[in-house]
Amino acid sequence: MLRHKLKTRVIDPLTDFLDDEVLGGVVLLGAAVVALAWANSPWSESYFDLWGSYLKVSFAGLTINLDLQHWINDLLMAVFFFVVGAEIKRELVSGELKDPRDASVPVIAALGGVALPAIIFTVVVRGGEAAGGWAIPAATDIAFAVGVLALLGSRVSNGVRVFLLTIAIVDDIVAILIIALFYSEGISVAWLAVAGGGILAVLLFQRLGIWRIWPYVPLAAVVWLATYESGVHATIAGVALGLLVPIRTFGVRDVHRRLEHVLHPVSAFFVVPLFALANAGIDLGGGVFGDAMGSKLTWAVILGLVVGKTLGISGSTLLALRFGPGSLPSGMRSAQVWGVGALGGIGFTVALFITDLAFADELLTGQAKIGIFLGSLVSGAIGALLLYRMRDHGRSVGD
């Protein structure tokens, strides 16, 4: 009975989440390749014209006029961040982050994997307008990282997957805080109050036992709109709403499980690939690639992802194991920490997202994106090679 309950509440949702991330990673890669090919084809002008076309929406005296790329980045990506928020909630309540002892190692690893890339980036860039992108190499892309693990198959244990997923989730928490604190401008307290009122209304509906999803949709729209108008990035509304999804059985439904089943595939197979299609296209002609390779910004991103993530995650993990009470998940060896650290350097979705927030200059944006692509490729290759070679070697600390 206990085993069945554990399987239903923890293992099955985790397996479903990982399966969607693996397949979503394939679709995401395909979208990125299409974007790059399109942006460098004879039809490249149509690519930039499409995503640069404006769409104006007016409602109740409010007008939002954004280009198509930013409608995707600000509105559709709120769905992605909602799923992230809901997954964070599940991990905190019934997953790897529930027990402070179990959570201590991946939390420390993730924090090290955020801090060191940011430090390396700042040291390499050494000030100027490019310094605003310090958070770009701090993010890990769950879909691509888990996808690389899937290629290794049974050569890596489920413990390695759980450890990487937990690090990536903590990484997402930190990235969300960074976006809210450092990439939001001109905060309106009045609009924040409206967003807060919408969140309180969601909590009131839950207290009243309203378990159907449709009554919450208008409230979610109000929270998103108010957050957007407040100056805080609108995707933070998705995170806040995701954190409010109840884990326990609510009314007669497991609302969290139902929403995850519905929205996670939408996020993985539609929203994130569309985001990649709209953001990953860079025109590499006219010496752009060569100029980027001579840019401090590009190398700051590459070194932040490849060196910063690997050393930050691996070093913090080994220190936590040496001096703290935590341990690695069952089936994971200490030698595999280096492979996981390298895979943490695969930064794509959130890294591109922060790039868009950090820079208005197209030259800087292009240099940062090239750094993200190259750094992620190198990190993925190193991580896969390390985990492949260490599959039969190494022992966990304390074995």
TORTORKE-202055 format. One record per residue (C-alpha): residue in three letters; x, y, z. Coordinates in pm, whole numbers, plus 50000, padded with zeros to 5 digits. Example, Ala and Ser with C-alpha at 12.3 -4.5 7.8 and 13.67 -1.06 7.14 Angstrom:
BEGIN
<"ala",<51230,49550,50780>>
<"ser",<51367,49894,50714>>
This chain:
BEGIN
<"met",<50000,50000,50000>>
<"leu",<50276,50243,50097>>
<"arg",<50475,50149,49787>>
<"his",<50169,50209,49567>>
<"lys",<50105,50548,49731>>
<"leu",<50471,50650,49683>>
<"lys",<50461,50537,49321>>
<"thr",<50140,50730,49252>>
<"arg",<50238,51054,49427>>
<"val",<50611,51079,49355>>
<"ile",<50758,50829,49110>>
<"asp",<50492,50837,48837>>
<"pro",<50478,51220,48816>>
<"leu",<50860,51232,48806>>
<"thr",<50872,50970,48531>>
<"asp",<50608,51154,48329>>
<"phe",<50795,51481,48377>>
<"leu",<51125,51330,48262>>
<"asp",<50963,51162,47961>>
<"asp",<50808,51489,47847>>
<"glu",<51138,51672,47899>>
<"val",<51329,51416,47691>>
<"leu",<51089,51431,47396>>
<"gly",<51049,51805,47443>>
<"gly",<51425,51840,47421>>
<"val",<51420,51674,47080>>
<"val",<51147,51910,46957>>
<"leu",<51330,52206,47112>>
<"leu",<51652,52112,46933>>
<"gly",<51463,52081,46606>>
<"ala",<51307,52426,46653>>
<"ala",<51647,52581,46727>>
<"val",<51798,52422,46415>>
<"val",<51507,52545,46202>>
<"ala",<51545,52897,46345>>
<"leu",<51917,52908,46267>>
<"ala",<51867,52761,45919>>
<"trp",<51581,53000,45841>>
<"ala",<51774,53305,45968>>
<"asn",<52068,53216,45741>>
<"ser",<51870,53111,45434>>
<"pro",<51772,53315,45127>>
<"trp",<51443,53372,45313>>
<"ser",<51608,53519,45624>>
<"glu",<51428,53851,45582>>
<"ser",<51093,53676,45628>>
<"tyr",<51217,53527,45956>>
<"phe",<51300,53862,46112>>
<"asp",<50994,54032,45960>>
<"leu",<50763,53768,46107>>
<"trp",<50886,53787,46464>>
<"gly",<50926,54164,46443>>
<"ser",<50567,54225,46330>>
<"tyr",<50357,54407,46589>>
<"leu",<50023,54304,46735>>
<"lys",<49818,54551,46939>>
<"val",<49558,54434,47189>>
<"ser",<49326,54673,47373>>
<"phe",<49103,54580,47664>>
<"ala",<48922,54789,47929>>
<"gly",<49117,55099,47839>>
<"leu",<49454,54922,47843>>
<"thr",<49663,54872,47531>>
<"ile",<49950,54628,47488>>
<"asn",<50149,54667,47166>>
<"leu",<50425,54408,47129>>
<"asp",<50602,54239,46845>>
<"leu",<50526,53871,46795>>
<"gln",<50852,53762,46956>>
<"his",<50769,53945,47277>>
<"trp",<50409,53819,47282>>
<"ile",<50567,53473,47295>>
<"asn",<50830,53575,47550>>
<"asp",<50593,53764,47780>>
<"leu",<50264,53575,47744>>
<"leu",<50320,53219,47622>>
<"met",<50632,53173,47833>>
<"ala",<50413,53241,48137>>
<"val",<50277,52890,48070>>
<"phe",<50631,52750,48081>>
<"phe",<50698,52931,48409>>
<"phe",<50362,52814,48548>>
<"val",<50472,52455,48488>>
<"val",<50807,52535,48650>>
<"gly",<50629,52683,48953>>
<"ala",<50400,52380,48984>>
<"glu",<50697,52143,48961>>
<"ile",<50880,52342,49228>>
<"lys",<50572,52310,49450>>
<"arg",<50562,51932,49402>>
<"glu",<50932,51897,49481>>
<"leu",<50894,52107,49796>>
<"val",<50591,51914,49920>>
<"ser",<50655,51554,49818>>
<"gly",<50975,51542,49616>>
<"glu",<51351,51573,49656>>
<"leu",<51329,51913,49827>>
<"lys",<51088,51800,50099>>
<"asp",<51352,51672,50341>>
<"pro",<51613,51941,50421>>
<"arg",<51880,51673,50463>>
<"asp",<51813,51525,50118>>
<"ala",<51775,51869,49962>>
<"ser",<52091,52020,50110>>
<"val",<52337,51876,49856>>
<"pro",<52150,51965,49532>>
<"val",<52056,52307,49673>>
<"ile",<52420,52387,49755>>
<"ala",<52525,52245,49417>>
<"ala",<52275,52464,49233>>
<"leu",<52378,52777,49424>>
<"gly",<52743,52711,49340>>
<"gly",<52639,52652,48980>>
<"val",<52472,52993,48969>>
<"ala",<52735,53196,49156>>
<"leu",<53055,53083,48983>>
<"pro",<52930,53132,48622>>
<"ala",<52813,53483,48715>>
<"ile",<53152,53560,48869>>
<"ile",<53344,53426,48569>>
<"phe",<53119,53620,48331>>
<"thr",<53173,53944,48525>>
<"val",<53551,53897,48540>>
<"val",<53578,53825,48166>>
<"val",<53348,54107,48052>>
<"arg",<53501,54364,48291>>
<"gly",<53222,54621,48285>>
<"gly",<53045,54805,48008>>
<"glu",<52700,54745,47862>>
<"ala",<52767,54372,47826>>
<"ala",<52798,54337,48204>>
<"gly",<52418,54344,48227>>
<"gly",<52412,53986,48099>>
<"trp",<52584,53842,48408>>
<"ala",<52296,53602,48476>>
<"ile",<52294,53447,48126>>
<"pro",<52529,53152,48204>>
<"ala",<52361,53090,48540>>
<"ala",<52068,52896,48393>>
<"thr",<52043,52523,48312>>
<"asp",<51806,52391,48046>>
<"ile",<51623,52091,48194>>
<"ala",<51496,51957,47860>>
<"phe",<51834,51943,47688>>
<"ala",<52021,51820,47997>>
<"val",<51774,51538,48062>>
<"gly",<51774,51462,47689>>
<"val",<52149,51400,47696>>
<"leu",<52100,51164,47991>>
<"ala",<51837,50980,47790>>
<"leu",<52094,50917,47516>>
<"leu",<52312,50741,47774>>
<"gly",<52024,50511,47865>>
<"ser",<52095,50254,48135>>
<"arg",<52457,50369,48164>>
<"val",<52338,50624,48422>>
<"ser",<52116,50545,48718>>
<"asn",<51785,50708,48801>>
<"gly",<51967,50870,49095>>
<"val",<52177,51073,48850>>
<"arg",<51861,51188,48672>>
<"val",<51693,51286,48998>>
<"phe",<52002,51476,49113>>
<"leu",<52029,51668,48785>>
<"leu",<51656,51743,48781>>
<"thr",<51665,51869,49139>>
<"ile",<51964,52095,49067>>
<"ala",<51786,52231,48759>>
<"ile",<51470,52303,48961>>
<"val",<51664,52492,49229>>
<"asp",<51847,52666,48945>>
<"asp",<51506,52771,48808>>
<"ile",<51406,52910,49148>>
<"val",<51719,53125,49156>>
<"ala",<51670,53232,48793>>
<"ile",<51313,53338,48870>>
<"leu",<51433,53547,49164>>
<"ile",<51705,53703,48946>>
<"ile",<51451,53795,48677>>
<"ala",<51215,53946,48936>>
<"leu",<51485,54140,49123>>
<"phe",<51731,54244,48852>>
<"tyr",<51545,54244,48520>>
<"ser",<51230,54433,48615>>
<"glu",<51203,54809,48575>>
<"gly",<50975,55094,48686>>
<"ile",<50780,54899,48946>>
<"ser",<50419,55015,48996>>
<"val",<50299,54940,49348>>
<"ala",<49936,54992,49245>>
<"trp",<49951,54727,48973>>
<"leu",<50141,54493,49205>>
<"ala",<49854,54534,49451>>
<"val",<49608,54433,49177>>
<"ala",<49818,54125,49101>>
<"gly",<49829,54046,49473>>
<"gly",<49451,54081,49486>>
<"gly",<49418,53830,49204>>
<"ile",<49639,53585,49393>>
<"leu",<49431,53632,49709>>
<"ala",<49117,53563,49504>>
<"val",<49276,53234,49385>>
<"leu",<49341,53139,49748>>
<"leu",<48983,53234,49841>>
<"phe",<48846,53014,49563>>
<"gln",<49055,52727,49697>>
<"arg",<48924,52786,50050>>
<"leu",<48570,52773,49911>>
<"gly",<48649,52434,49761>>
<"ile",<48620,52540,49397>>
<"trp",<48813,52264,49221>>
<"arg",<48711,52317,48859>>
<"ile",<48981,52489,48659>>
<"trp",<48780,52729,48441>>
<"pro",<48684,52978,48721>>
<"tyr",<49056,53036,48780>>
<"val",<49130,53128,48417>>
<"pro",<48997,53489,48439>>
<"leu",<49186,53535,48767>>
<"ala",<49506,53411,48603>>
<"ala",<49452,53660,48319>>
<"val",<49411,53944,48572>>
<"val",<49727,53840,48759>>
<"trp",<49926,53822,48435>>
<"leu",<49799,54159,48307>>
<"ala",<49859,54334,48640>>
<"thr",<50207,54184,48669>>
<"tyr",<50289,54297,48315>>
<"glu",<50166,54652,48387>>
<"ser",<50351,54658,48722>>
<"gly",<50694,54645,48558>>
<"val",<50777,54303,48705>>
<"his",<50830,54062,48419>>
<"ala",<50494,53909,48332>>
<"thr",<50622,53549,48343>>
<"ile",<50663,53585,48721>>
<"ala",<50282,53569,48733>>
<"gly",<50305,53217,48590>>
<"val",<50547,53112,48863>>
<"ala",<50330,53258,49139>>
<"leu",<50018,53084,49010>>
<"gly",<50205,52756,48967>>
<"leu",<50316,52767,49330>>
<"leu",<49951,52799,49435>>
<"val",<49841,52472,49273>>
<"pro",<49746,52235,49558>>
<"ile",<49940,51910,49579>>
<"arg",<49682,51732,49794>>
<"thr",<49360,51595,49648>>
<"phe",<49138,51899,49607>>
<"gly",<48764,51848,49591>>
<"val",<48733,51526,49394>>
<"arg",<49039,51575,49174>>
<"asp",<49416,51568,49192>>
<"val",<49433,51916,49039>>
<"his",<49811,51933,49037>>
<"arg",<49847,51604,48851>>
<"arg",<49572,51700,48608>>
<"leu",<49723,52040,48529>>
<"glu",<50069,51890,48490>>
<"his",<49937,51628,48249>>
<"val",<49762,51895,48042>>
<"leu",<50005,52187,48055>>
<"his",<50345,52021,48069>>
<"pro",<50311,51871,47718>>
<"val",<50178,52207,47594>>
<"ser",<50483,52377,47744>>
<"ala",<50735,52116,47629>>
<"phe",<50603,52054,47277>>
<"phe",<50455,52392,47182>>
<"val",<50549,52689,47399>>
<"val",<50922,52626,47446>>
<"pro",<50988,52514,47084>>
<"leu",<50797,52821,46961>>
<"phe",<51008,53034,47193>>
<"ala",<51322,52876,47044>>
<"leu",<51194,52931,46691>>
<"ala",<51135,53300,46767>>
<"asn",<51457,53361,46962>>
<"ala",<51727,53126,46835>>
<"gly",<51760,53268,46485>>
<"ile",<52086,53458,46433>>
<"asp",<52211,53580,46097>>
<"leu",<52571,53452,46098>>
<"gly",<52663,53609,45766>>
<"gly",<52878,53916,45711>>
<"gly",<53146,53813,45959>>
<"val",<52904,53802,46254>>
<"phe",<53036,53467,46379>>
<"gly",<53399,53574,46350>>
<"asp",<53327,53901,46530>>
<"ala",<53147,53711,46806>>
<"met",<53446,53483,46858>>
<"gly",<53656,53793,46920>>
<"ser",<53401,53931,47165>>
<"lys",<53451,53924,47542>>
<"leu",<53076,53877,47583>>
<"thr",<53069,53557,47379>>
<"trp",<53363,53410,47569>>
<"ala",<53218,53521,47902>>
<"val",<52906,53317,47828>>
<"ile",<53103,53016,47700>>
<"leu",<53341,53010,47997>>
<"gly",<53056,53073,48239>>
<"leu",<52865,52772,48106>>
<"val",<53152,52530,48047>>
<"val",<53391,52617,48331>>
<"gly",<53164,52799,48575>>
<"lys",<52883,52546,48577>>
<"thr",<53108,52240,48587>>
<"leu",<53330,52366,48870>>
<"gly",<53048,52546,49051>>
<"ile",<52813,52246,49067>>
<"ser",<53080,51978,49113>>
<"gly",<53293,52169,49363>>
<"ser",<52993,52274,49574>>
<"thr",<52858,51919,49570>>
<"leu",<53184,51761,49685>>
<"leu",<53226,52022,49959>>
<"ala",<52868,51962,50076>>
<"leu",<52927,51587,50086>>
<"arg",<53255,51632,50275>>
<"phe",<53136,51875,50538>>
<"gly",<52757,51843,50545>>
<"pro",<52504,51580,50652>>
<"gly",<52358,51522,50305>>
<"ser",<52426,51244,50057>>
<"leu",<52386,51166,49690>>
<"pro",<52071,50990,49563>>
<"ser",<52071,50613,49565>>
<"gly",<52267,50468,49274>>
<"met",<52474,50779,49208>>
<"arg",<52850,50778,49261>>
<"ser",<53065,51075,49356>>
<"ala",<53266,51040,49033>>
<"gln",<52948,51113,48836>>
<"val",<52917,51455,48999>>
<"trp",<53157,51599,48739>>
<"gly",<52942,51473,48451>>
<"val",<52629,51620,48608>>
<"gly",<52813,51948,48666>>
<"ala",<52909,51965,48300>>
<"leu",<52553,51891,48188>>
<"gly",<52444,52181,48408>>
<"gly",<52628,52401,48158>>
<"ile",<52365,52333,47893>>
<"gly",<52190,52666,47905>>
<"phe",<51930,52744,47643>>
<"thr",<51569,52838,47718>>
<"val",<51615,53054,48029>>
<"ala",<51956,53174,47908>>
<"leu",<51801,53304,47584>>
<"phe",<51517,53449,47789>>
<"ile",<51756,53644,48012>>
<"thr",<51953,53756,47705>>
<"asp",<51638,53917,47568>>
<"leu",<51582,54094,47901>>
<"ala",<51944,54202,47942>>
<"phe",<52017,54357,47602>>
<"ala",<51839,54588,47363>>
<"asp",<52143,54604,47133>>
<"glu",<52112,54341,46856>>
<"leu",<52490,54305,46835>>
<"leu",<52520,54214,47204>>
<"thr",<52217,53986,47179>>
<"gly",<52370,53796,46887>>
<"gln",<52708,53760,47060>>
<"ala",<52541,53628,47374>>
<"lys",<52330,53378,47176>>
<"ile",<52636,53244,46993>>
<"gly",<52802,53200,47332>>
<"ile",<52495,53014,47460>>
<"phe",<52492,52778,47160>>
<"leu",<52864,52701,47170>>
<"gly",<52886,52678,47548>>
<"ser",<52585,52446,47564>>
<"leu",<52724,52219,47289>>
<"val",<53063,52189,47460>>
<"ser",<52907,52136,47804>>
<"gly",<52671,51868,47672>>
<"ala",<52955,51683,47497>>
<"ile",<53181,51696,47805>>
<"gly",<52900,51588,48038>>
<"ala",<52799,51296,47818>>
<"leu",<53162,51182,47780>>
<"leu",<53231,51202,48155>>
<"leu",<52916,51012,48250>>
<"tyr",<52983,50750,47981>>
<"arg",<53341,50693,48097>>
<"met",<53250,50693,48467>>
<"arg",<52959,50454,48439>>
<"asp",<53162,50172,48596>>
<"his",<53396,50374,48811>>
<"gly",<53388,50584,49128>>
<"arg",<53232,50546,49467>>
<"ser",<53000,50769,49660>>
<"val",<53149,50967,49945>>
<"gly",<53111,50762,50255>>
<"asp",<53092,50424,50075>>
